[in-house]
Amino acid sequence: MTLIDGQGQQATRQLRVQNLEYPEGEKSLMVFDTPRDVRGSALLSYTHPVGDDEQWLFLPAIKRVKQIGARNKSGPFMASEFAFEDIVTPFWQKFTYAAITQDELDGLSCHVLERSPKDKNSGYSKQRLWIDHEHLLVRQIEYFDRRGELLKVYRADGFTQHNQQHWRPASMHMRNVQNGRQTRLQWSDFRFAQGLSDRDFSQNALLRAR
């Protein structure tokens, strides 16, 4: 994770992420390894197709777990331009949709659609998505704030297919057009079918994350 401020100054962090998909949703655990001031910080998320998502943040500096309330989901995750609500899986059931149009993005033919969060606590009034025709992968998202003004632009690049079924991007980039700050996530070392279970995504696992 690279944080870039409005003057172009950069700060880099390293983190690990593990996910567990199951019929009722998805669980994820994100753990920061560097730098020292954030080492051991971890976010545990339970994402549900219907109902409120659940998130807990562990900060070693204060040695306690803090639950992220529904009203705080639009806040920044670890000082990045990704909000807490951007970290969870955006299940289709949580949005209403507008008509699809067509456009090109970096030479790729894309469907363009608008979706609006059903959750009144979302920090967004709507989102505009670019989804490529060939693989139906989300390539770009424009996020509009509660006033309807463009807030952030997300891009995903370098997609590769793993195990002949899982598509994952090598890079995710979030640019805040209102404050000039950016966050870049670069991914590597993807592994699948690692034998994870619910025990790996408990609050006790969150405390042991370091």
C-alpha positions as CSV (number, residue, x, y, z in Angstrom):
1,M,0.0,0.0,0.0
2,T,1.5,3.3,-1.1
3,L,0.0,6.6,0.3
4,I,0.5,9.6,-1.9
5,D,-0.3,13.1,-0.5
6,G,-1.3,16.2,-2.5
7,Q,2.3,17.2,-2.9
8,G,3.4,13.8,-4.2
9,Q,5.1,12.6,-1.0
10,Q,4.9,8.9,-0.6
11,A,4.7,6.4,2.4
12,T,4.7,2.7,1.9
13,R,3.1,-0.1,4.0
14,Q,3.1,-3.8,3.6
15,L,0.1,-6.0,4.5
16,R,-1.3,-9.5,4.2
17,V,-4.9,-10.3,3.3
18,Q,-6.8,-13.6,3.6
19,N,-10.4,-14.3,2.5
20,L,-12.9,-17.0,3.0
21,E,-16.0,-17.2,0.8
22,Y,-19.0,-19.1,2.0
23,P,-22.7,-19.2,1.0
24,E,-23.8,-16.4,3.4
25,G,-21.1,-13.9,2.4
26,E,-17.4,-13.4,2.8
27,K,-14.9,-13.0,5.6
28,S,-11.6,-11.2,5.3
29,L,-8.6,-10.3,7.5
30,M,-6.1,-7.6,6.6
31,V,-2.9,-7.4,8.7
32,F,-0.2,-4.7,8.4
33,D,3.5,-5.8,8.7
34,T,5.3,-2.6,8.1
35,P,6.2,0.1,9.0
36,R,6.7,-0.3,12.7
37,D,4.1,2.3,13.8
38,V,1.3,0.3,12.2
39,R,2.7,-3.2,12.5
40,G,0.1,-5.6,13.8
41,S,-2.9,-3.4,13.0
42,A,-5.6,-5.5,11.5
43,L,-9.1,-5.3,10.0
44,L,-11.6,-8.1,10.3
45,S,-14.6,-7.9,8.0
46,Y,-17.8,-10.0,7.6
47,T,-19.6,-9.1,4.4
48,H,-23.2,-10.1,3.9
49,P,-25.3,-9.9,0.7
50,V,-28.2,-8.6,2.9
51,G,-28.0,-6.6,6.1
52,D,-25.2,-4.6,7.6
53,D,-21.6,-5.7,7.2
54,E,-19.5,-6.1,10.3
55,Q,-16.0,-4.8,10.8
56,W,-13.5,-4.7,13.7
57,L,-10.2,-2.8,13.7
58,F,-7.4,-3.8,16.1
59,L,-4.8,-1.1,16.9
60,P,-1.8,-2.4,18.8
61,A,-1.0,1.1,20.1
62,I,-4.2,1.2,22.2
63,K,-4.3,-2.7,22.6
64,R,-8.0,-3.0,21.9
65,V,-10.5,-4.0,19.2
66,K,-12.8,-1.3,17.9
67,Q,-15.9,-2.2,16.0
68,I,-16.6,0.1,13.0
69,G,-20.1,1.3,13.4
70,A,-22.5,1.6,10.4
71,R,-22.2,5.4,10.6
72,N,-18.4,5.3,10.4
73,K,-18.1,3.1,7.3
74,S,-17.4,6.1,5.0
75,G,-14.3,7.0,7.1
76,P,-10.8,6.4,5.7
77,F,-9.2,3.0,6.3
78,M,-5.7,3.4,7.8
79,A,-5.3,7.0,6.5
80,S,-5.8,5.8,2.9
81,E,-8.2,7.0,0.2
82,F,-10.1,3.7,0.6
83,A,-13.0,3.9,2.9
84,F,-14.0,1.1,5.2
85,E,-17.0,0.4,2.9
86,D,-14.6,0.1,-0.1
87,I,-12.8,-2.8,1.6
88,V,-15.8,-5.2,1.7
89,T,-17.3,-7.1,-1.1
90,P,-19.9,-5.0,-2.9
91,F,-22.7,-7.6,-3.3
92,W,-25.1,-6.7,-6.0
93,Q,-28.1,-7.0,-3.6
94,K,-27.0,-3.8,-1.8
95,F,-27.5,-1.4,-4.7
96,T,-30.1,-0.2,-7.1
97,Y,-29.1,0.1,-10.7
98,A,-29.6,2.5,-13.7
99,A,-29.5,1.7,-17.4
100,I,-26.3,0.3,-18.9
101,T,-24.5,2.2,-21.6
102,Q,-21.3,1.4,-23.6
103,D,-17.9,3.1,-23.6
104,E,-14.2,2.4,-24.2
105,L,-11.5,2.4,-21.4
106,D,-7.9,2.1,-22.4
107,G,-8.9,0.4,-25.7
108,L,-11.3,-2.0,-23.9
109,S,-15.0,-2.2,-24.8
110,C,-16.9,-1.8,-21.6
111,H,-20.4,-1.8,-20.2
112,V,-21.0,1.4,-18.1
113,L,-23.6,1.3,-15.3
114,E,-24.6,3.3,-12.4
115,R,-25.5,1.9,-9.0
116,S,-26.7,3.6,-5.8
117,P,-26.1,2.2,-2.3
118,K,-29.3,1.2,-0.5
119,D,-27.5,1.8,2.8
120,K,-28.3,5.3,4.1
121,N,-25.0,5.4,5.9
122,S,-22.9,5.1,2.8
123,G,-20.7,8.0,2.0
124,Y,-21.7,7.8,-1.7
125,S,-24.8,8.9,-3.5
126,K,-23.9,6.8,-6.5
127,Q,-21.1,5.0,-8.3
128,R,-20.4,4.6,-12.0
129,L,-18.7,1.4,-13.1
130,W,-16.8,0.4,-16.2
131,I,-17.0,-3.4,-16.7
132,D,-15.1,-5.0,-19.7
133,H,-17.1,-7.0,-22.2
134,E,-14.8,-9.9,-22.5
135,H,-14.3,-11.0,-18.8
136,L,-16.9,-8.8,-17.0
137,L,-14.2,-7.4,-14.7
138,V,-14.6,-4.1,-13.0
139,R,-11.9,-1.8,-14.5
140,Q,-12.9,1.6,-13.1
141,I,-15.3,3.1,-10.6
142,E,-16.2,6.7,-10.1
143,Y,-17.5,7.5,-6.6
144,F,-19.9,10.5,-6.1
145,D,-20.2,12.0,-2.6
146,R,-23.5,12.6,-0.9
147,R,-23.9,16.0,-2.7
148,G,-23.6,14.2,-6.0
149,E,-20.2,15.5,-6.8
150,L,-17.3,13.3,-8.1
151,L,-15.2,12.3,-5.1
152,K,-12.8,9.5,-6.1
153,V,-11.8,7.4,-9.1
154,Y,-10.7,3.8,-8.7
155,R,-8.8,1.8,-11.3
156,A,-7.8,-1.8,-11.4
157,D,-5.1,-3.0,-13.8
158,G,-2.9,-6.0,-14.6
159,F,-5.6,-8.7,-14.2
160,T,-4.4,-12.3,-14.3
161,Q,-6.4,-15.6,-14.1
162,H,-5.5,-18.1,-11.3
163,N,-6.4,-21.8,-11.3
164,Q,-8.3,-21.1,-14.5
165,Q,-11.1,-19.4,-12.6
166,H,-10.1,-16.6,-10.3
167,W,-9.3,-13.2,-11.8
168,R,-7.3,-10.8,-9.7
169,P,-5.7,-7.4,-10.4
170,A,-2.0,-6.7,-9.8
171,S,-2.8,-3.0,-9.0
172,M,-5.6,-1.0,-7.5
173,H,-5.5,2.8,-7.5
174,M,-7.8,5.2,-5.7
175,R,-7.5,8.9,-6.5
176,N,-9.4,11.5,-4.6
177,V,-10.2,14.3,-7.0
178,Q,-11.2,16.7,-4.3
179,N,-8.1,16.6,-2.0
180,G,-5.5,15.4,-4.5
181,R,-4.5,12.4,-2.4
182,Q,-4.0,8.9,-3.8
183,T,-3.6,5.3,-2.6
184,R,-2.1,2.5,-4.6
185,L,-2.4,-1.2,-3.7
186,Q,0.0,-3.6,-5.5
187,W,-0.8,-7.3,-5.1
188,S,1.4,-10.4,-5.4
189,D,1.8,-14.0,-4.1
190,F,-1.8,-15.0,-4.6
191,R,-2.7,-18.4,-3.1
192,F,-6.0,-20.4,-3.2
193,A,-7.5,-23.3,-1.3
194,Q,-5.3,-22.8,1.8
195,G,-7.6,-24.7,4.1
196,L,-8.8,-21.6,6.0
197,S,-11.8,-21.9,8.3
198,D,-14.1,-19.7,10.4
199,R,-11.5,-20.0,13.3
200,D,-9.1,-18.0,11.1
201,F,-11.6,-15.1,11.0
202,S,-12.6,-14.8,14.7
203,Q,-11.9,-11.8,17.0
204,N,-9.3,-14.0,18.7
205,A,-7.6,-14.4,15.3
206,L,-7.7,-10.6,15.0
207,L,-5.8,-10.3,18.2
208,R,-3.3,-12.9,17.2
209,A,-2.8,-11.4,13.7
210,R,0.7,-10.0,14.4
